[in-house]
Amino acid sequence: MASKAIKFLEAHQSETPSRFVEETTWRKENASWLRWSRHLAATLMGDMQDHGMKRADLAARLEVSPQYVSKLLSGTENLSFKSIANIEDKLGITCMAMVNA
């Protein structure tokens, strides 16, 4: 006889299969640029906080949609160097620092 916990889990089992393995593999394969994207998101959030801005305010300063700002702040947007430079120029901040090896 199945325990109460097993019965609960069976009753609440999702019909959609888990994508955990695929998502984990994707994160491992893209770890380098995801690290940069999270850093950019943290920098933008800090700038927003420093200037009392909301997402809509940041969108206006960057001349993009609030939806695009949400993508930037998710820390999972794969940006070109040109896009990053544009963000830095419009906000007057440095998001990415080059390090001499």
N, C-alpha and C positions, 0 to 999 in steps of 0.2 A: 504494500500500500504506500502510495506516494505521501511524502510529508506535506505539511501545510505550506511550507515555503516553496516546494517544488510545484504544488498545485497553483499557488499564486503566480509563480514565474510562467508556468504554462498558459495560464489564463491571460496574462498580460504580454505574451510574446508578440513581437512585431511581425507583421506579415511581410515587411520589407527586409530583405537580407542586409546585414551589416556591411558597411563599406570601410570598416576600421582598417583592415589590412591594406586596401588600396590607398586610403588616405594617408596612412603611416608611411607607406612606400613613397608616395608623392612628396611628403614633407621631407623625407630623408634625401631624395633625389634633388630637391630644390632648396636645401637648407641654407646654402650660401646667399642666394639673392633674397630669400625670406628674411634672413637676419638683417640685411640692409633695409628691406621694406619695413620691418618692425621698428628699426632705428628711426627711419624717416617719419613713421607714424607717431612715435614718441616725441620727436622734435616738434612736429606740427601741433600735437596736443599741448606741449609745454608752451609754445608760442601763443596758442589760443588762450590758455590759462593766464599767461602773463599780460595779455591785452584784453582780457574779459570778452573774448569773441565766442560766438556760437558757430555752428557748422555753416549756417547761411552767411554769416559775416566772412568766414574764411573763403567760402565759395565766391563771394563777390570780389574779394581781394585777388583771388587767383583767376577770376573770370571763367569759372567752370560751374557746373551744376552742383547742387548740394548732394546729389547721388554720387557724383564722382569724388567729392570730399569724403563721403562715407567709405568708398572703396580705398582711398588713400589711408584713412584712419584705421582700416581693418588690419593693416600690416601684412597684406597678402597680395598687393598689387605689384606686378612686375613692370617697373618703370624704366624708360630709356634715360641715358645721361642727359639728353636734351630736355626731357620732362622735368627731371630733378633740378637742372640749372634754371629752368623757367620758374619753378616754385621758389627757388632761392632768390632769384632776381626780384620777383614780385613781392616777396615778403621781407627782403633785406636780411635774410638769415642764412646760416650755413647748415645744411642738412647732412652733408657727407663731407668728410675730411679725408684728403689723400694722405697716405702715410708712406714715407720713404722707406724702402726695404733695405 
